[in-house]
Amino acid sequence: MQLKNKVAIVTGASSGIGKAIAILFAKQGAHVVIAARSADGKKVENEIRKMGGSAIFIKTDVTSNTSVKSMVAQALKTFKRIDILVNNAGIMLGGTAETTSEQTWDAVLDTNLKGTFLCSKHCLPHLKKTKNAAIINIASEWGLNGGQGYAAYCASKGGVVNLTRAMALDHAREGIRVNCIAPGPINTHMLTSAFKKDELKYIASLVPLGRIGTPEEVANVALFLASDLSSFVTGSIYSVDGGDMAGYYA
Ligand SMILES: NC(=O)c1ccc[n+]([C@@H]2O[C@H](COP(=O)([O-])OP(=O)(O)OC[C@H]3O[C@@H](n4cnc5c(N)ncnc54)[C@H](O)[C@@H]3O)[C@@H](O)[C@H]2O)c1
C-alpha cells in the first residue's frame, strides 16, 4: 500500500494508460479521481469500487479552464485534499508542419500542453498544503526525439517535458515533486487507431525489447513517481519505451 489514503487525480483515466494508473493507484490505497472527458470514466469508477477501492468519476475537459476548476472543486469536496496529480489526458493527430491545419494544431496543443498547465495550475494551491505531493506528466518519447508525421503532437509533448522541468524548479521548495514519463509505443486505443496491424508488428520489431509495451508497465513507473519511494526525485524524465530511444517508427 504505497499510496494509502492519498488523493490522486488522474486525467484521461477512462481508457488506456490513465485507466491502468487509476486502477493501480486504487489498489495501492489511493482515493482516485477519474477526471475524464468520456462517460467510460464511470465504468472505471465502478471497476475500482468492485475491487473494494475508492474512486469517483468527474466528467472533465482538460482544455477548459472552467471545467478543470470545477473538477478540482468537486474533488476537494469529496476527498478534502489532493496529494497527486497525473496529467495523462492526450490526443494524437497527424500532419507535418505543412499539412497540419490550424484547428488540428490548436486541438493537440490545447489538450496535451494547455491541459497539463490548467490542471497543474488549479491543483498546485492544494498540493502545497499536503506533505510529499507529486505531479506526474505523461509526455512521449516523441517529446524527446521528435517523430515523423505528427508535428503538433511532438511539439506538444516537447512542451510537456520542459514544463515538467520548470514546474519542478518552481515548486521544489513547496515540497511538490514534478516528474515526467515519456512512453514509447504502448498498446492502447491511441496507438492501435493510428497504425494498422502490420505497421504495429513492424513497430514492435524495431523496439529493442522486441514488443509494444502495456499500459500497466507505464502505470508501474507512475506509482514509483507518485509514492515516497521516489522522495528525492524531481524534474526527471523517465523513458518507458523498451529501449526505443530514437522513436523511429513513424
Ligand atoms: N499509447 C502510446 O503509444 C503512447 C505513447 C506515448 C505517449 N502516450 C501518451 O499517453 C497518454 C494516454 O494515452 P493512451 O495511450 O492511454 O491513449 P487513450 O486514447 O486510451 O487515452 C487518452 C485519454 O485522454 C482522454 N482525453 C482526450 N482529450 C481529453 C480532454 N480534452 N479532456 C479530458 N480527457 C481527454 C481520452 O478520452 C482518453 O481517455 C496520452 O497523453 C498520450 O499522448 C501514449
The ligand as a MOL file (V3000), in Angstrom:
LIG
                    3D

  0  0  0     0  0            999 V3000
M  V30 BEGIN CTAB
M  V30 COUNTS 44 48 0 0 0
M  V30 BEGIN ATOM
M  V30 1 N -0.1180 4.7230 -26.4200 0
M  V30 2 C 1.0840 5.1760 -26.7450 0
M  V30 3 O 1.7910 4.5550 -27.5290 0
M  V30 4 C 1.5950 6.4520 -26.1180 0
M  V30 5 C 2.9440 6.7750 -26.3210 0
M  V30 6 C 3.4460 7.9420 -25.7710 0
M  V30 7 C 2.6320 8.7570 -25.0040 0
M  V30 8 N 1.3230 8.4240 -24.8150 0 CHG=1
M  V30 9 C 0.5020 9.3420 -24.0070 0
M  V30 10 O -0.1690 8.6410 -23.0040 0
M  V30 11 C -1.3420 9.3610 -22.6340 0
M  V30 12 C -2.5190 8.4070 -22.5700 0
M  V30 13 O -2.8120 7.9330 -23.8780 0
M  V30 14 P -3.2700 6.4330 -24.1840 0
M  V30 15 O -2.2270 5.8070 -24.9880 0
M  V30 16 O -3.7190 5.7720 -22.9500 0 CHG=-1
M  V30 17 O -4.4950 6.6760 -25.2000 0
M  V30 18 P -6.0510 6.7750 -24.9330 0
M  V30 19 O -6.6040 7.3930 -26.1580 0
M  V30 20 O -6.5840 5.4720 -24.4820 0
M  V30 21 O -6.1480 7.7830 -23.6950 0
M  V30 22 C -6.2190 9.1640 -23.8070 0
M  V30 23 C -7.2900 9.6220 -22.8620 0
M  V30 24 O -7.3250 11.0470 -22.8140 0
M  V30 25 C -8.6610 11.4510 -22.8170 0
M  V30 26 N -8.8090 12.8160 -23.3000 0
M  V30 27 C -8.5210 13.2960 -24.5270 0
M  V30 28 N -8.8370 14.6020 -24.5900 0
M  V30 29 C -9.3200 14.9460 -23.3630 0
M  V30 30 C -9.8180 16.1550 -22.8040 0
M  V30 31 N -9.8870 17.2650 -23.5240 0
M  V30 32 N -10.2250 16.1380 -21.5090 0
M  V30 33 C -10.1760 15.0110 -20.7670 0
M  V30 34 N -9.7210 13.8290 -21.2490 0
M  V30 35 C -9.3060 13.8130 -22.5390 0
M  V30 36 C -9.3600 10.4480 -23.7450 0
M  V30 37 O -10.7580 10.4410 -23.5760 0
M  V30 38 C -8.6860 9.1550 -23.3180 0
M  V30 39 O -9.3510 8.5710 -22.2180 0
M  V30 40 C -1.5070 10.4700 -23.6650 0
M  V30 41 O -1.0570 11.6970 -23.1330 0
M  V30 42 C -0.5980 10.0240 -24.7880 0
M  V30 43 O -0.1390 11.0950 -25.5750 0
M  V30 44 C 0.7860 7.2890 -25.3540 0
M  V30 END ATOM
M  V30 BEGIN BOND
M  V30 1 1 1 2
M  V30 2 2 2 3
M  V30 3 1 2 4
M  V30 4 1 4 5
M  V30 5 2 4 44
M  V30 6 2 5 6
M  V30 7 1 6 7
M  V30 8 2 7 8
M  V30 9 1 8 9
M  V30 10 1 8 44
M  V30 11 1 9 10
M  V30 12 1 9 42
M  V30 13 1 10 11
M  V30 14 1 11 12
M  V30 15 1 11 40
M  V30 16 1 12 13
M  V30 17 1 13 14
M  V30 18 2 14 15
M  V30 19 1 14 16
M  V30 20 1 14 17
M  V30 21 1 17 18
M  V30 22 2 18 19
M  V30 23 1 18 20
M  V30 24 1 18 21
M  V30 25 1 21 22
M  V30 26 1 22 23
M  V30 27 1 23 24
M  V30 28 1 23 38
M  V30 29 1 24 25
M  V30 30 1 25 26
M  V30 31 1 25 36
M  V30 32 1 26 27
M  V30 33 1 26 35
M  V30 34 2 27 28
M  V30 35 1 28 29
M  V30 36 1 29 30
M  V30 37 2 29 35
M  V30 38 1 30 31
M  V30 39 2 30 32
M  V30 40 1 32 33
M  V30 41 2 33 34
M  V30 42 1 34 35
M  V30 43 1 36 37
M  V30 44 1 36 38
M  V30 45 1 38 39
M  V30 46 1 40 41
M  V30 47 1 40 42
M  V30 48 1 42 43
M  V30 END BOND
M  V30 END CTAB
M  END
